[in-house]
Amino acid sequence: MNAPDTLARPVSDAAHSALLADLYQFTMLQAYHAAGMHGQASFELFCRRLPSRRGFMMASGLEPALEWLEALHFQSHELDWLGSTGRFSPELIAMLRDWRFTGEVSAVPEGTIVFPGEPILRVTAPIGEAQLVESRILNMIHAHSLIATKAARCVMVAGGVSLIEFGMRRAHGADAAMIAARASVIAGFEGTANVLAGMCDGLPLAGTMAHSFVLAHEAEAIAFEHFGHANPGHTA
């Protein structure tokens, strides 16, 4: 099995790239563009059904989705690569060089409880634009809402006990860790151990000490004493 030559390719920030979409979004966009089909269309994001023994879903991810749409554009090297695939016309590539999202988005507020069939978010834009952003918006809202829903169920079961999000080390990468911290607090958690999420999203930070810190001392009481003196007022 031959590994792809990743070092030879230009790098894009995956979370913000306009190329983060399914291929068919681009092939449909090309067909719309070639046919002169630029009329307005509305796409609604909703959940068809919930898993068994699940009664609701909590909407989350709207703010990151809007930030992505506002900044969305194609970088020159991305369009150069897209053109090199041989799938897309020079006319489409030229159009995408100055492309920006011009549509409108309406949605329920983050933290809203929704049910199957209820629109969570609606995108209204020229049909090619609305189609192009579908994959990434689904990706973002799904991931955020999944964590928020799970966190909301934890809050309900906790019955008023404070909950803190500590999941970064088990998360599926950096983006997932940031999503989990933000979505958990939206759902009712009181803070996160993720320091970057604290800075980027203004989330309250919380944490104690590792087992290794205790093991580094001769006795547990000594470890607690050292930690308390070094972190007055911030032991948790």
URQUIHU-V642196 format. One record per residue. SS is DSSP state (A for helix, B for strand, O for the rest). PHI is phi in radians with two decimals (NA if undefined). D_FIRST is the distance of its C-alpha to the first C-alpha in whole Angstrom. Layout:
BEGIN
SS_PHI_D_FIRST ; SS_PHI_D_FIRST
END
This chain:
BEGIN
O_NA_0 ; O_-1.63_4 ; O_-1.34_6 ; O_-1.15_10 ; O_-1.44_12 ; A_-1.22_15 ; A_-1.21_17 ; A_-1.52_18 ; O_-1.80_19 ; O_-1.15_23 ; O_-1.84_23 ; O_-2.09_25 ; O_-1.27_27 ; A_-0.99_25 ; A_-1.14_28 ; A_-2.03_30 ; O_-1.33_28 ; O_-1.26_30 ; O_-1.39_26 ; O_-1.32_25 ; O_-2.74_26 ; O_-1.24_25 ; A_-0.95_24 ; A_-1.18_27 ; A_-1.11_29 ; A_-1.32_29 ; A_-1.20_29 ; A_-1.18_32 ; A_-1.04_34 ; A_-1.10_33 ; A_-1.17_35 ; A_-1.04_38 ; A_-1.12_38 ; A_-1.15_39 ; A_-1.53_41 ; O_1.22_43 ; O_-1.60_43 ; O_-2.17_44 ; O_-1.17_46 ; B_-1.27_46 ; B_-2.46_44 ; B_-2.08_44 ; B_-1.98_41 ; B_-1.95_41 ; B_-1.74_39 ; O_-2.64_40 ; O_-1.77_39 ; O_-1.24_39 ; O_-2.69_40 ; O_-1.84_40 ; O_-1.06_38 ; O_-1.05_41 ; O_1.13_43 ; O_-2.14_43 ; O_-1.85_46 ; O_-2.78_45 ; B_-2.37_42 ; B_-1.82_43 ; O_-1.29_42 ; O_-2.73_40 ; O_1.78_38 ; A_-1.11_40 ; A_-1.05_41 ; A_-1.06_38 ; A_-1.15_37 ; A_-1.16_40 ; A_-1.09_39 ; A_-1.12_36 ; A_-1.11_38 ; A_-1.13_40 ; A_-1.67_38 ; O_-1.16_35 ; O_-2.85_35 ; O_-1.72_32 ; O_-1.43_31 ; A_-1.00_31 ; A_-1.19_28 ; A_-1.19_27 ; A_-1.25_29 ; A_-1.06_28 ; A_-1.17_24 ; A_-1.03_25 ; A_-1.14_27 ; A_-1.24_24 ; O_-1.24_22 ; O_1.39_25 ; O_-1.60_26 ; O_-2.17_29 ; O_-1.29_32 ; A_-1.01_34 ; A_-1.13_37 ; A_-1.17_35 ; A_-1.05_33 ; A_-1.11_36 ; A_-1.11_38 ; A_-1.27_35 ; A_-1.13_36 ; O_-1.93_39 ; O_-1.26_38 ; O_-2.44_39 ; O_-1.28_40 ; O_-2.02_43 ; O_-1.43_44 ; B_-2.11_45 ; B_-2.22_44 ; B_-2.20_46 ; B_-2.79_45 ; O_-1.29_47 ; O_-1.08_47 ; O_-1.09_45 ; O_1.59_46 ; O_-1.36_47 ; B_-1.39_47 ; B_-2.24_46 ; O_-2.25_45 ; O_-0.93_43 ; O_1.55_44 ; O_-1.48_46 ; O_-1.11_44 ; O_-1.58_43 ; B_-2.66_42 ; B_-2.25_43 ; B_-1.92_42 ; B_-2.08_44 ; B_-2.89_43 ; B_-0.88_43 ; A_-0.97_40 ; A_-1.14_37 ; A_-1.13_38 ; A_-1.04_38 ; A_-1.19_35 ; A_-1.11_33 ; O_-1.58_33 ; A_-1.01_33 ; A_-1.05_30 ; A_-1.22_30 ; A_-1.13_34 ; A_-1.02_32 ; A_-1.02_30 ; A_-1.29_32 ; A_-1.12_35 ; A_-1.08_33 ; A_-1.11_32 ; A_-1.12_35 ; A_-1.21_37 ; A_-1.05_35 ; A_-1.19_36 ; A_-1.06_39 ; A_-1.14_40 ; A_-1.08_39 ; A_-1.14_41 ; A_-1.08_44 ; A_-1.16_44 ; A_-1.12_44 ; A_-1.08_47 ; A_-1.09_49 ; A_-1.21_48 ; A_-1.15_49 ; O_1.04_53 ; O_1.71_53 ; O_-1.29_51 ; O_-1.15_50 ; O_-2.09_46 ; B_-2.16_43 ; B_-1.52_40 ; O_-2.18_38 ; O_-1.59_34 ; A_-0.99_32 ; A_-1.16_31 ; A_-1.79_29 ; O_-1.27_28 ; O_-1.49_25 ; O_1.74_25 ; A_-1.13_28 ; A_-1.08_29 ; A_-1.13_29 ; A_-1.13_31 ; A_-1.19_34 ; A_-1.08_34 ; A_-1.09_35 ; A_-1.11_38 ; A_-1.15_39 ; A_-1.13_39 ; A_-1.15_40 ; A_-1.19_43 ; A_-1.02_44 ; A_-1.39_44 ; O_2.19_47 ; O_-1.13_45 ; O_-1.61_47 ; B_3.06_45 ; B_-2.51_41 ; O_-1.54_40 ; O_-1.39_38 ; A_-1.14_39 ; A_-1.11_37 ; A_-1.13_38 ; A_-1.08_42 ; A_-1.28_42 ; A_-1.28_40 ; A_-1.96_42 ; O_1.15_45 ; O_-1.53_44 ; O_-1.11_46 ; B_-1.79_45 ; O_-2.65_45 ; O_2.99_44 ; O_-2.12_45 ; O_-2.54_44 ; O_-1.51_41 ; A_-1.02_42 ; A_-1.07_41 ; A_-1.14_44 ; A_-1.14_46 ; A_-1.17_45 ; O_-1.31_45 ; O_-1.89_49 ; O_-1.22_51 ; O_-2.60_52 ; A_-1.05_51 ; A_-1.09_55 ; A_-1.16_54 ; A_-1.06_51 ; A_-1.10_52 ; A_-1.13_55 ; A_-1.06_53 ; A_-1.13_51 ; A_-1.14_54 ; A_-1.16_55 ; A_-1.36_52 ; O_-2.26_52 ; O_-1.08_55 ; O_1.40_55 ; O_-2.41_52 ; O_-1.45_51 ; O_-2.47_49
END
